[in-house]
């Protein structure tokens, strides 16, 4: 495992982070047992992963808490609190109060079995919600930090609805965030300019989600998405093979699979960020970590990816 310093936090973290959400939610999304999911977290730690990302809405905080018991001081825990009340639209203006946020934090700490969280994020903020979060919720986060209940302030975007990163690009104008979580993958590379550069200028740590989602792990979904991009005039259909559009990741880039190439692209593009990987299988986790810690794709392959998809900012690949 390789490690890096996460921006101005000074935290020494693994380049691969265990994501406890997504479709799998450590196997909970597929009906696996609590013990099975605890085992995945422990397998991650055995691989050298010391960065674990969860959230209140994932239902995996208790799993993380049980798995890290006895090793808490060696692990960086990142969790996220929702900014909308239960049942409210995730994109709406019905947002929680500072008092509600405080209650949510205490519940997360209980589920995690810890008296502090290393990074606490406001979860899935869209552009229209940001100013409220800055005005009403950030002071509460700062109070938590002063009390020692959190160490660093984080913010995550809702990438599916904001693939242009409008919210994070605005948020990085404010010098309050220590860590941000952004969507980034080999098809939507727009975070390079809109998130990584401004974050780097302020030494804000970056967490990379959506490195691999459905369109990069399912050939039929990839074909469908590329077909839509072709119809919209955003990609040239003659620039890739119709039956194997990303086959050049193997033939030119040196990747074993599309998934392998996708993880390697993200890891070496965002050299100062943590690439999150989620799974319900320990074997699958080992494969993903092997990809994240593998060498970069061949330079000509990276150039081709930028030529093909460098202007795309309308999809998340979910």
Residue, then its C-alpha position, 0 to 999 in steps of 0.5 A: x500500500x502507498x500513503x499520502x498526506x491528505x492536504x492541510x489535514x496532515x493525515x497520512x492516509x492510504x491511496x486506496x480508501x474503503x467506501x462503505x456506500x454505493x450499491x453494495x454497502x459492504x455487502x448489505x445491499x446484496x443481503x450479506x450478513x453483518x459479520x460478512x461486512x465486518x470481515x470486509x472492513x477488516x480485510x481492507x485494514x489487513x491490506x493496509x487501507x487506513x482510510x474508511x468512508x461511510x455515512x449515516x444514510x448508508x447504514x454501515x457506521x455500526x459495521x465500521x465501528x465494530x471492525x475498527x474496535x481496538x484499532x481506532x487510533x490507526x484508522x482515519x474515519x470519514x463519515x457524512x451527515x445528511x442536510x435534508x430531513x428524512x423523506x425530503x427531496x435531496x435536491x430541495x430547500x427543506x434543509x435541517x437546522x444546526x440543532x438537527x445536525x448536532x443530534x445527527x452527529x451524536x448518533x453517528x458517534x454512537x454508531x461508530x463507537x467513537x468519541x470523535x470523527x476524523x473528517x465529518x462531511x455535509x453529504x451530497x450538497x447541490x449548488x442551490x443548498x450551499x449558501x444555507x450550509x455555509x451560513x447555518x451549518x458550518x458554524x455548527x461544524x466549527x463548534x464540533x471541531x472546537x469540542x474535539x468531536x470532529x477533527x476536520x471539515x468536509x463537503x461532498x457533491x451530488x455528482x449525479x445531479x452536478x456532474x459539472x462540479x458547480x457546488x464544489x467549485x463555488x465552495x472552494x472559494x471559501x477557506x473553511x473546508x479541509x477535505x472535499x469529495x468529488x466525482x471523477x473518472x476517465x469519461x468525466x474528467x472535469x474535476x481536474x480543472x474545476x476541483x483538483x486545481x482550486x483544491x490544490x491551491x488551498x491545500x484542501x484534500x481530495x477524495x475521489x468517488x465514481x472512479x468505477x460505476x455501472x458504465x465502466x463495469x458493465x459493457x452494455x451500460x457503457x455502450x448505451x452511455x457512449x451512444x447517447x454521447x455520440x447522438x449529442x455530438x460530444x464524442x466522435x463514433x469513429x474514434x473508438x471501436x464500436x464493439x470494444x470502445x475502451x479496448x485501447x486501455x488494454x492494447x495501448x495502456x497496459x491495463x488488464x481490464x476496463x475496471x483496472x484501467x479506470x482505477x489506474x487512471x484516477x489514481x495517477x491523475x489525482x496523485x494527492x487524493x484518495x481513490x475510494x473503492x466500494x465492494x461487498x466481496x473481499x476478493x473483489x476488494x483485493x483486485x481493486x486495491x491491486x489496480x489502484x496501486x499499479x503503475x500508471x497507464x501508458x502516456x499515449x493511452x492517457x492522451x487518447x482518453x483526454x482527446x476522446x473525453x476531455x470535454x465531457x462534463x454531462x455524465x457521472x457514469x452511474 
